[in-house]
Amino acid sequence: MNTKVNLAGVELKNPVMTASGTFGSGEEYSEMIDLNHLGAVVTKGVANVPWPGNPTPRIAETYGGMINAIGLQNPGMEVFIKRDIPFLKQYDTKIIVNVCGKTTEDYIEVVERLADEPVDMLEINISCPNVKEGGIAFGQDPKAVEAITREVKKYAKQPVIMKLSPNVTDIGVMAKAAEAGGADVLSLINTLTGMKIDINRRTFAVANKTGGLSGPAIKPIAVRMVYQAANAVKLPIVGMGGIMNAEDAVEFILAGATAVSVGTANFRNPYAAEETVRGIEDYMKKYQVKDIGEIVGAVR
Ligand SMILES: Cc1cc2nc3c(=O)[nH]c(=O)nc-3n(C[C@H](O)[C@H](O)[C@H](O)COP(=O)(O)O)c2cc1C
């Protein structure tokens, strides 16, 4: 049975990775699960300088999911490189660094700084709904998506995953724009912009007013968008959005995802990513799938 998948020349032992911002750089989770079992660890967003994030409260529960407006709090690339890369290097898994920025120059500074670090791939977040500048400002206009992709590709030494926003009218247009800019891989979906109101306090549940909705509530939208993106471009796709277990992951793979990310599920069940790896193997045994590639995009 072959569970290996190839993303732009990078071979993952299986298609399961962690979704950025839900797994730190794996330190806390490594006390519970074996990071060696994961296809890849995708880190929290890293910027050129430390970002303080948004005012609190920054998280609220919703039916079948959560709203977050963390605002990409992170310690900046120098701390990340010194502290988190050596930690992750201890494991036999691929390292994918999620990059955030407010301007094109910010993104490029991080990408250039990571060029000689032992990082397998870069995931460029142009889809965070919780920061005013950058993030989603790049991700909602196809011309901007193509332009930032092209710029990043000029400087990147590692293959580039462009992370797309679901907060758009036509995901196929965005996928094609990233492909035209030279993206190696696409990942989707980031969170959907949502709002929750606390009726007792008569105010917004998160201080930012709006936040990103994630978790099983968004899964059908995510599966639809992965299907549409996979059919719009030739690039491999990393699918995510509400994956709680292997059954959910297989759904994304059948829709066209070569790999999948487990996100919000990690908060509810820290074993979710590892269980998803084993569950995909069980599915392959049950249906006599010899190579995971056989089922990528098998539903048309
Ligand atoms: C608390 C939290 C923090 C997140 N931080 C990031 C981030 O730093 N960069 C990024 O690209 N996506 C970030 N995301 C989005 C997730 O990686 C993922 O795209 C989204 O949550 C959908 O997947 P899920 O429903 O499985 O969580 C974050 C999501 C959550 C819930």
The ligand as an SDF file (V2000), in Angstrom:
LIG
                    3D

 31 33  0  0  0  0  0  0  0  0999 V2000
   -6.9370   29.7430   15.6250 C   0  0  0  0  0  0  0  0  0  0  0  0
   -6.6170   29.6960   14.1560 C   0  0  0  0  0  0  0  0  0  0  0  0
   -5.4460   30.2920   13.6860 C   0  0  0  0  0  0  0  0  0  0  0  0
   -5.1290   30.2700   12.3180 C   0  0  0  0  0  0  0  0  0  0  0  0
   -3.9700   30.8350   11.8860 N   0  0  0  0  0  0  0  0  0  0  0  0
   -3.6220   30.7590   10.5630 C   0  0  0  0  0  0  0  0  0  0  0  0
   -2.3640   31.2780   10.0990 C   0  0  0  0  0  0  0  0  0  0  0  0
   -1.5360   31.7770   10.8650 O   0  0  0  0  0  0  0  0  0  0  0  0
   -2.1050   31.1970    8.7600 N   0  0  0  0  0  0  0  0  0  0  0  0
   -2.9800   30.6310    7.8680 C   0  0  0  0  0  0  0  0  0  0  0  0
   -2.6940   30.5650    6.6630 O   0  0  0  0  0  0  0  0  0  0  0  0
   -4.1620   30.0820    8.2930 N   0  0  0  0  0  0  0  0  0  0  0  0
   -4.5040   30.1540    9.6070 C   0  0  0  0  0  0  0  0  0  0  0  0
   -5.6890   29.5890   10.0360 N   0  0  0  0  0  0  0  0  0  0  0  0
   -6.5770   28.9210    9.0560 C   0  0  0  0  0  0  0  0  0  0  0  0
   -6.3890   27.3890    9.0520 C   0  0  0  0  0  0  0  0  0  0  0  0
   -5.0680   27.0380    8.6980 O   0  0  0  0  0  0  0  0  0  0  0  0
   -7.3940   26.7060    8.0870 C   0  0  0  0  0  0  0  0  0  0  0  0
   -7.1730   27.1930    6.7750 O   0  0  0  0  0  0  0  0  0  0  0  0
   -8.8430   26.9500    8.4540 C   0  0  0  0  0  0  0  0  0  0  0  0
   -9.0300   27.0120    9.8490 O   0  0  0  0  0  0  0  0  0  0  0  0
   -9.7960   25.8850    7.8750 C   0  0  0  0  0  0  0  0  0  0  0  0
   -9.4740   24.5990    8.3570 O   0  0  0  0  0  0  0  0  0  0  0  0
  -10.1650   23.9130    9.6670 P   0  0  0  0  0  0  0  0  0  0  0  0
  -11.6580   24.1100    9.5120 O   0  0  0  0  0  0  0  0  0  0  0  0
   -9.7600   22.4770    9.6230 O   0  0  0  0  0  0  0  0  0  0  0  0
   -9.6210   24.6390   10.8480 O   0  0  0  0  0  0  0  0  0  0  0  0
   -6.0150   29.6220   11.4040 C   0  0  0  0  0  0  0  0  0  0  0  0
   -7.1770   29.0010   11.8900 C   0  0  0  0  0  0  0  0  0  0  0  0
   -7.4910   29.0190   13.2370 C   0  0  0  0  0  0  0  0  0  0  0  0
   -8.7450   28.3290   13.7130 C   0  0  0  0  0  0  0  0  0  0  0  0
  1  2  1  0
  2  3  1  0
  2 30  2  0
  3  4  2  0
  4  5  1  0
  4 28  1  0
  5  6  2  0
  6  7  1  0
  6 13  1  0
  7  8  2  0
  7  9  1  0
  9 10  1  0
 10 11  2  0
 10 12  1  0
 12 13  2  0
 13 14  1  0
 14 15  1  0
 14 28  1  0
 15 16  1  0
 16 17  1  0
 16 18  1  0
 18 19  1  0
 18 20  1  0
 20 21  1  0
 20 22  1  0
 22 23  1  0
 23 24  1  0
 24 25  2  0
 24 26  1  0
 24 27  1  0
 28 29  2  0
 29 30  1  0
 30 31  1  0
M  END
$$$$
